[in-house]
Amino acid sequence: MIAIRELTDADLARVDAVLPLSRLDTAQTYFIAWDENAPVGHAHLAWLGTHLGEPEVQDVFVLPARRRQGIATLLTRACEDAARERGHQHISLSVSSEQNPGARRLYEALGYGDAQVAPVRVRSTIRLRGAPFAIDDTLVYLQKEL
């Protein structure tokens, strides 16, 4: 049974040893998928500074051996529930237009649709947890009414 919980300071070291918590520098809310005491996936929910000005699901990751078991769906729904509980009417996310068609199919199956904004080309080097990370991708924004 998979349980989804918000990341706590007490769990940080254990989760960080297994999962790539890339957004700890800017973390707003991280949700962790647990299989008993083992972290198997995460999703970051940004509340502020998002492209569409509404809560944005980011950095969804599931361990490769645990993919296609519904964990990304549970993580995404936890983000939706949190946004709904805070009174938000919409939630958004971005997905690579070329590198991850499976993710886009998943989000569309969960009710996300085109946000009606132009795709965003991202070509730069950003810092994740103090280290440089090169990005060259085009992001498509999807949105869901809660």
Backbone as JSON, one array per atom type, in Angstrom:
{
  "sequence": "MIAIRELTDADLARVDAVLPLSRLDTAQTYFIAWDENAPVGHAHLAWLGTHLGEPEVQDVFVLPARRRQGIATLLTRACEDAARERGHQHISLSVSSEQNPGARRLYEALGYGDAQVAPVRVRSTIRLRGAPFAIDDTLVYLQKEL",
  "N": [[0.85, -1.19, 0.0], [0.65, 2.12, -0.92], [1.47, 5.16, 0.59], [0.94, 8.63, 0.72], [2.67, 11.4, 1.82], [3.43, 14.64, 3.16], [6.71, 15.92, 2.87], [8.84, 15.89, 5.65], [11.06, 17.52, 7.99], [12.2, 15.58, 9.59], [12.2, 13.33, 7.96], [13.8, 14.02, 5.87], [16.65, 13.4, 5.38], [16.58, 10.61, 4.98], [14.88, 10.37, 2.75], [16.21, 11.95, 0.88], [18.47, 10.44, 0.41], [17.63, 8.52, -1.32], [15.88, 9.51, -3.31], [15.84, 11.96, -5.96], [15.76, 14.95, -4.83], [15.4, 17.59, -6.26], [14.51, 20.21, -5.98], [14.98, 21.34, -3.49], [16.21, 23.73, -2.81], [14.32, 25.64, -3.4], [12.05, 24.66, -2.36], [8.61, 24.36, -1.82], [6.31, 22.77, -1.24], [6.82, 19.44, -0.79], [5.68, 16.29, -1.73], [5.81, 12.96, -0.68], [5.92, 9.64, -1.79], [5.38, 6.71, -0.12], [6.3, 3.35, 0.37], [5.56, 1.34, 2.69], [8.17, 1.83, 4.81], [9.83, 2.89, 2.92], [10.85, 5.4, 0.7], [9.48, 6.01, -2.48], [8.83, 7.73, -4.49], [8.25, 11.16, -5.54], [6.67, 14.44, -5.57], [6.73, 17.85, -6.32], [5.14, 20.74, -5.2], [4.57, 23.86, -6.25], [3.68, 26.94, -4.95], [3.93, 29.66, -5.33], [5.21, 32.09, -7.69], [4.82, 30.82, -10.14], [4.36, 29.83, -13.6], [1.74, 30.21, -14.58], [0.59, 31.54, -12.51], [-0.76, 30.11, -10.58], [-1.15, 27.26, -8.37], [1.4, 24.87, -9.06], [2.25, 21.73, -10.22], [5.27, 20.1, -9.98], [8.36, 18.47, -10.85], [7.78, 15.65, -10.69], [8.59, 12.44, -9.77], [9.31, 9.01, -9.94], [10.76, 6.09, -8.68], [12.57, 4.13, -11.02], [12.09, 1.28, -11.01], [9.58, 1.18, -9.91], [7.75, 2.38, -11.53], [4.77, 2.9, -13.52], [2.86, 1.91, -11.83], [0.89, 3.38, -10.73], [1.78, 5.3, -8.96], [2.68, 7.91, -9.66], [0.23, 8.99, -10.32], [-1.06, 8.98, -7.81], [0.59, 10.81, -6.44], [0.19, 13.15, -7.96], [-2.53, 13.57, -7.54], [-2.47, 14.07, -4.78], [-1.23, 16.55, -4.78], [-3.22, 18.03, -6.1], [-5.32, 17.8, -4.24], [-4.22, 19.2, -2.07], [-4.02, 21.79, -3.15], [-6.72, 22.32, -3.64], [-7.7, 22.22, -1.01], [-6.61, 24.57, -0.04], [-8.16, 26.41, -1.24], [-7.89, 26.93, -3.97], [-8.85, 27.19, -7.4], [-7.84, 26.15, -9.72], [-5.15, 24.14, -11.04], [-1.86, 23.66, -12.28], [0.64, 22.38, -14.58], [3.75, 21.63, -16.19], [4.96, 19.98, -19.09], [7.38, 18.17, -20.9], [7.5, 18.75, -24.32], [8.62, 17.07, -26.13], [10.29, 15.13, -24.96], [8.95, 13.52, -23.12], [6.44, 11.95, -23.73], [4.81, 10.06, -22.49], [4.29, 11.07, -19.92], [2.69, 13.24, -20.56], [0.43, 11.93, -21.61], [-0.43, 10.64, -19.28], [-1.14, 12.86, -17.61], [-3.17, 14.05, -19.14], [-5.03, 11.98, -19.05], [-5.7, 12.25, -16.41], [-7.24, 14.46, -16.43], [-6.13, 16.92, -17.14], [-5.78, 19.67, -19.32], [-4.88, 21.52, -22.28], [-3.4, 24.56, -21.46], [-3.73, 26.81, -22.9], [-1.65, 28.59, -23.44], [1.32, 29.73, -24.99], [3.84, 27.33, -25.9], [6.85, 27.01, -23.97], [10.15, 27.65, -24.55], [12.97, 26.45, -23.04], [16.16, 27.09, -22.46], [18.92, 26.97, -20.92], [21.21, 27.27, -18.15], [20.58, 26.18, -15.0], [20.57, 26.35, -11.41], [20.52, 23.66, -9.33], [20.15, 22.68, -6.17], [22.56, 23.89, -5.61], [24.26, 23.09, -7.65], [25.23, 23.33, -11.11], [22.92, 22.84, -13.82], [22.17, 21.88, -16.98], [19.66, 22.85, -19.26], [17.64, 22.16, -22.03], [14.89, 22.39, -23.56], [11.43, 22.2, -24.55], [8.56, 23.31, -23.09], [5.22, 22.43, -22.45], [2.3, 23.78, -21.2], [-0.15, 22.56, -19.03], [-3.43, 22.47, -17.6], [-5.8, 22.16, -14.94], [-9.12, 22.18, -13.79], [-10.17, 22.4, -10.48]],
  "CA": [[0.0, 0.0, 0.0], [1.41, 3.36, -1.03], [0.97, 6.3, 1.34], [1.51, 9.91, 0.3], [2.77, 12.35, 2.94], [4.29, 15.78, 2.95], [8.07, 15.75, 3.36], [9.13, 16.56, 6.93], [12.49, 17.61, 8.3], [12.63, 14.3, 10.17], [12.37, 12.34, 6.89], [14.59, 14.59, 4.78], [17.88, 12.66, 5.08], [16.23, 9.28, 4.46], [14.32, 10.54, 1.41], [17.25, 12.51, 0.02], [19.43, 9.38, 0.09], [17.03, 7.61, -2.29], [15.19, 10.23, -4.37], [16.49, 13.22, -6.35], [14.98, 16.12, -4.4], [16.08, 18.66, -7.0], [14.0, 21.55, -5.7], [15.08, 21.69, -2.07], [16.57, 25.14, -2.67], [13.13, 26.48, -3.54], [10.92, 23.81, -2.01], [7.44, 24.94, -1.2], [5.73, 21.57, -0.63], [7.17, 18.16, -1.42], [4.93, 15.12, -1.31], [6.61, 11.75, -0.82], [5.2, 8.37, -1.84], [6.05, 5.72, 0.74], [5.89, 1.95, 0.39], [5.93, 1.08, 4.08], [9.14, 2.83, 5.25], [10.73, 3.21, 1.82], [10.37, 6.41, -0.23], [9.53, 5.48, -3.84], [8.55, 8.79, -5.45], [7.94, 12.49, -4.99], [6.17, 15.52, -6.4], [6.9, 19.18, -5.72], [4.02, 21.64, -5.5], [4.94, 25.27, -6.1], [2.52, 27.8, -4.68], [4.23, 31.04, -5.75], [6.19, 32.25, -8.75], [4.58, 29.85, -11.2], [4.14, 30.41, -14.92], [0.34, 30.61, -14.76], [0.12, 32.25, -11.33], [-1.58, 29.22, -9.77], [-0.31, 26.15, -7.92], [1.97, 24.12, -10.18], [2.88, 20.44, -9.93], [6.6, 20.07, -10.59], [9.36, 17.5, -10.39], [7.22, 14.35, -10.35], [9.6, 11.41, -10.0], [9.08, 7.71, -9.33], [11.89, 5.2, -8.93], [12.33, 3.36, -12.25], [11.52, -0.05, -10.75], [8.22, 1.35, -9.37], [6.92, 3.11, -12.49], [3.6, 2.25, -14.12], [2.12, 1.26, -10.76], [-0.08, 4.34, -10.22], [2.36, 6.18, -7.94], [2.64, 9.3, -10.15], [-1.17, 9.42, -10.21], [-1.32, 9.3, -6.4], [1.32, 12.04, -6.11], [-0.48, 14.27, -8.62], [-3.79, 13.79, -6.82], [-2.15, 14.7, -3.49], [-1.01, 17.97, -5.08], [-4.53, 18.6, -6.38], [-6.05, 17.89, -2.97], [-3.63, 20.29, -1.28], [-4.43, 23.06, -3.76], [-8.16, 22.46, -3.39], [-7.87, 22.54, 0.42], [-6.23, 25.98, 0.17], [-9.13, 27.26, -1.91], [-7.56, 27.21, -5.37], [-9.81, 26.7, -8.38], [-7.1, 25.51, -10.81], [-3.78, 23.71, -10.81], [-1.2, 23.52, -13.58], [1.93, 21.69, -14.64], [4.34, 21.66, -17.52], [5.49, 18.69, -19.51], [8.23, 18.27, -22.07], [6.73, 18.48, -25.53], [9.3, 16.08, -26.96], [11.06, 14.11, -24.25], [8.19, 12.71, -22.19], [5.04, 11.84, -24.16], [4.07, 9.25, -21.52], [3.81, 11.95, -18.85], [1.56, 14.03, -21.08], [-0.73, 11.04, -21.66], [-0.9, 10.46, -17.9], [-1.81, 14.06, -17.12], [-4.42, 14.2, -19.88], [-5.95, 10.99, -18.48], [-6.11, 12.76, -15.1], [-8.12, 15.61, -16.62], [-5.41, 18.14, -17.49], [-5.91, 20.06, -20.72], [-4.01, 22.6, -22.74], [-3.64, 25.79, -20.7], [-3.94, 27.9, -23.86], [-0.52, 29.51, -23.47], [2.33, 29.26, -25.93], [4.91, 26.52, -25.32], [7.98, 27.81, -23.5], [11.45, 27.05, -24.82], [13.89, 26.67, -21.93], [17.53, 26.76, -22.86], [19.79, 27.7, -20.0], [21.78, 26.5, -17.05], [20.01, 26.6, -13.73], [21.24, 25.74, -10.27], [19.7, 22.77, -8.52], [20.87, 22.31, -4.96], [23.89, 24.45, -5.66], [25.04, 22.58, -8.78], [24.67, 23.72, -12.41], [22.17, 21.82, -14.55], [21.83, 22.41, -18.3], [18.32, 22.54, -19.75], [17.3, 22.51, -23.4], [13.61, 21.7, -23.7], [10.24, 23.0, -24.78], [7.53, 22.91, -22.13], [3.81, 22.7, -22.74], [1.58, 23.93, -19.94], [-1.48, 21.96, -18.9], [-4.17, 23.03, -16.47], [-6.98, 21.4, -14.54], [-10.05, 22.81, -12.86], [-10.32, 21.57, -9.28]],
  "C": [[0.89, 1.24, 0.0], [0.71, 4.45, -0.23], [1.68, 7.56, 0.85], [1.48, 10.85, 1.5], [3.68, 13.51, 2.53], [5.66, 15.51, 3.56], [8.26, 16.54, 4.66], [10.64, 16.63, 7.11], [13.02, 16.28, 8.84], [12.9, 13.25, 9.1], [13.35, 12.78, 5.81], [15.82, 13.76, 4.42], [17.57, 11.3, 4.45], [15.7, 9.38, 3.03], [15.41, 11.0, 0.45], [18.3, 11.47, -0.37], [18.93, 8.48, -1.03], [16.46, 8.33, -3.51], [15.9, 11.53, -4.7], [15.62, 14.44, -6.02], [15.62, 17.38, -4.99], [15.66, 20.06, -6.59], [14.08, 21.93, -4.22], [15.46, 23.15, -1.86], [15.35, 26.06, -2.69], [11.87, 25.75, -3.09], [9.81, 24.6, -1.34], [6.66, 23.83, -0.51], [6.19, 20.37, -1.44], [6.26, 17.09, -0.85], [5.77, 13.89, -1.63], [5.68, 10.55, -0.84], [6.03, 7.35, -1.06], [5.44, 4.34, 0.51], [6.43, 1.41, 1.71], [6.92, 2.16, 4.51], [10.09, 3.28, 4.15], [10.12, 4.29, 0.92], [10.54, 5.89, -1.67], [9.22, 6.53, -4.9], [8.26, 10.1, -4.75], [7.31, 13.39, -6.04], [6.34, 16.82, -5.62], [5.7, 20.02, -6.14], [4.47, 23.06, -5.2], [3.68, 26.09, -5.95], [2.7, 29.19, -5.27], [5.22, 31.03, -6.9], [6.03, 31.27, -9.9], [4.23, 30.55, -12.51], [2.72, 30.93, -15.11], [-0.24, 31.33, -13.54], [-0.83, 31.43, -10.48], [-0.71, 28.06, -9.33], [0.14, 25.29, -9.11], [2.66, 22.85, -9.68], [4.21, 20.42, -10.69], [7.36, 18.83, -10.11], [8.74, 16.19, -9.92], [8.26, 13.29, -10.73], [9.19, 10.14, -9.25], [10.28, 6.83, -9.66], [11.59, 4.32, -10.14], [11.68, 2.0, -12.02], [10.06, 0.01, -10.29], [7.29, 2.08, -10.34], [5.82, 2.23, -13.05], [2.82, 1.43, -13.09], [1.11, 2.22, -10.11], [0.48, 5.33, -9.21], [2.35, 7.63, -8.39], [1.21, 9.84, -10.08], [-1.48, 9.81, -8.76], [-0.63, 10.6, -5.99], [0.62, 13.26, -6.71], [-1.8, 14.59, -7.91], [-3.56, 14.42, -5.45], [-1.9, 16.19, -3.69], [-2.34, 18.67, -5.34], [-5.33, 18.79, -5.1], [-5.54, 19.05, -2.12], [-4.04, 21.65, -1.83], [-5.91, 23.34, -3.51], [-8.42, 22.87, -1.94], [-7.51, 23.98, 0.73], [-7.12, 26.94, -0.62], [-8.82, 27.59, -3.36], [-8.57, 26.53, -6.3], [-9.14, 25.91, -9.51], [-5.72, 25.08, -10.32], [-3.16, 23.49, -12.19], [0.07, 22.69, -13.44], [2.48, 21.89, -16.04], [4.92, 20.29, -17.81], [6.31, 18.92, -20.77], [7.43, 17.91, -23.31], [7.35, 17.36, -26.36], [9.86, 14.9, -26.17], [10.23, 13.2, -23.36], [6.72, 12.59, -22.6], [4.2, 11.0, -23.2], [3.51, 10.09, -20.39], [2.61, 12.76, -19.34], [0.31, 13.16, -21.17], [-1.31, 10.81, -20.26], [-1.7, 11.67, -17.44], [-3.13, 14.31, -17.86], [-5.46, 13.2, -19.37], [-6.48, 11.42, -17.12], [-6.95, 14.04, -15.21], [-7.44, 16.93, -16.92], [-5.57, 18.4, -18.98], [-4.99, 21.21, -21.03], [-4.39, 23.9, -22.02], [-3.81, 27.01, -21.6], [-2.89, 29.0, -23.74], [0.52, 28.89, -24.4], [3.34, 28.37, -25.22], [6.1, 27.42, -24.97], [9.27, 27.05, -23.78], [12.38, 27.44, -23.68], [15.25, 26.18, -22.38], [18.46, 27.6, -21.98], [20.45, 26.73, -19.04], [21.19, 27.06, -15.77], [20.8, 25.93, -12.62], [20.22, 24.92, -9.49], [20.56, 22.3, -7.36], [22.33, 22.7, -5.05], [24.75, 24.0, -6.83], [24.41, 23.02, -10.09], [24.01, 22.54, -13.11], [21.71, 22.44, -15.86], [20.44, 21.92, -18.73], [18.2, 23.02, -21.19], [16.03, 21.75, -23.74], [12.52, 22.7, -24.05], [9.14, 22.44, -23.89], [6.15, 23.33, -22.6], [3.1, 22.75, -21.4], [0.18, 23.35, -20.04], [-2.11, 22.47, -17.61], [-5.39, 22.16, -16.2], [-7.83, 22.23, -13.6], [-10.25, 21.86, -11.7], [-11.76, 21.54, -8.8]]
}
